[in-house]
Amino acid sequence: MVRAKSDVTEIITKYSDTVFKLAFVYVKNRSTAEDISQNVFIKYMESADKCFESDEHLKAWLLRVTINECKKNFRSLWTRKTDLYSTDELSMLVNTPVQTECYEPLLEALMKLPKKYNLVIHLYYYEELSIKEISSMLHRKENTVMSDIHRARGLIKEYLEDRNYDR
């Protein structure tokens, strides 16, 4: 059994950007992120028997499925043998050219972070999830999540200092 078309359309419209950005931050490739987003929403459509208590519960479920799909992608032989990182795709995360110019060094720093730091930074700052929510979603201790965020901030600071970015 699948979900009603109107429900699916509404959910895709509401959460497609969120799912895509998380996938992109994780896999660092536009086409792979699009494929993963598509798989996430297919899983949503197929989960007709799953009842979501609230919008927050649905969003958390979609984010968790996105992370799982990204991890599944990295387990594939093709992904392990190729480097899919493209700096040309950074501007895609920002809406206007002015923002792209202003935030490009920060986006580059974020994309250079190891996956575990990149993911917690995205969930904390962009998805505005609490440490407790991130901890639950990633099956990590809260202190570990806080340490990862702290280390990620340090790495970002080092990267920006190395580039002499003083804006």
N, C-alpha and C positions, 0 to 999 in steps of 0.2 A: 504494500500500500504506500502511496506517495502523498505528499502534502498538496493542498489546493494551490492552483496556479497563482491566484491573487496573493496568498500568504507568502509564497516563495518570492514573487516579484517585489513585494514590500520589504522583505528581509534582505534580499540581494541589494536593493536600492539603498537601504539603511546601512548595511555593514560591508559592502563590497570594497570600499576604500580602506577600511580598517583591516580587513583580511589581506588585501593586496599589499598594503604597506608593511604589515608584519612579515608576510612571505618574502617581500623584496629585501627587507632588512636582513632576513635570515639567509636567503640564497644569493642575493646580490646580482640577480639577473632578471630582467623584465619578463621575458617569455616564460621562464621557469616559474616565476611568481604568478603569472597569469594562469598557467596550467594548474598550479597548486590551488589558487583561488577557485578555479572551476571545480576541482576535485572536492574542496571543502563544501561548496554549495550543493554539489551532487550528493554528498553524504548527508547534508541537511535535508534535502528532498527525500532521501531514502529513510530518514529517521522519523517517519510518521508516528511510530509508537512512542517516541520520546516526548515527554511533556515538560515544557520549560516553565519554571515558577515565575520568572520575571524577565525583563529585558536584560538585566545584569547577568542572570543565569545563562541566557541564550548567548550573550556576548562572550562570556567566559568559555562556554562550550565551543563556540566558533574559534576563539583564539587557541584553545587547547588542540582542537582538530587541525588547525593551521600549523601549529608547532609540530604535531605528529607527522603531518604530511611533508613538512620540510625535512624532518629527520629521515623519513622514508626515502626522500629524494637523495639525501646524502649517502644513503646506504647503497645506492645503485652504482654499478661499476663505471658507467659513463661519467657520472658526476665526480667520482673519485679520480678519474684520469684526466679531467679537463679543468682548466681555470676559467671560470665564467665571470669573473669580476670585470666590470666595465665602468670606468670613471665617467663615461659619457652619459650614463643612466642616472647619475646623482641628481640632476636637476628635475627629474621626474617626480621626486618626492616633494617639491616645492611648487607653488602655484604660479608665481609671477617672476619675470626676469629680475626685478629688483631684489626679491627675496633670494633668488638663486645666487646672485652675485654676493649678497650679504652673508648667506649661510653656507656657501660652498665649502669653505675650509672646515666648518663644523661637520657638515655631511661627510666630507672625506674622512675626517677623524673617526666618525661613527662607523663608517663602512670598513675602516681598517681594524676596528676592534675585533678581538676573538668572538666567536659566536655567543658564548655564554655571557659575555659582558654586553655585547650588542643587544641581545634579547632582553636582558633585564632593564637596560636603559630605555629601550623602546617601550616596554610595558609600563615602566614607571613614569616616564615623562610624556610620551605621546598618547598612550592609552589611559593614563592617569589612574592606574591600578595601585592599590596600597601594597606595602611590603607583605602584609599578611596574605593578600589575594595572589600576589606573584608567587609567594612561597607555596601556597596550596596548589596553584596551577602547575608549577614546575617540579613539585615534589622535592623541595629543598627546605632546609631550615631557614627561619626568618633571618637569623644572624648571618647565614651564608649569603642570602640575597642582599642584605645591607653591605656586607663586605664586597660583594661583586660590584655593586653600584659605586662604592667608594673607590675601588680599584679602577673601574672604568672611567670615573671622573679624572683620576690621576693620569691615566693613559691619554685621555683627550687633552688635558692640560699640557702634558709633555709634547704631544703632537703639534698643538697650536703654538707653543713656545718655540719649537724647532722651526716652524714655518715663519716665525717672527710676526705672528698675526696679532696686531694691537688695536683692533677696532673697538 
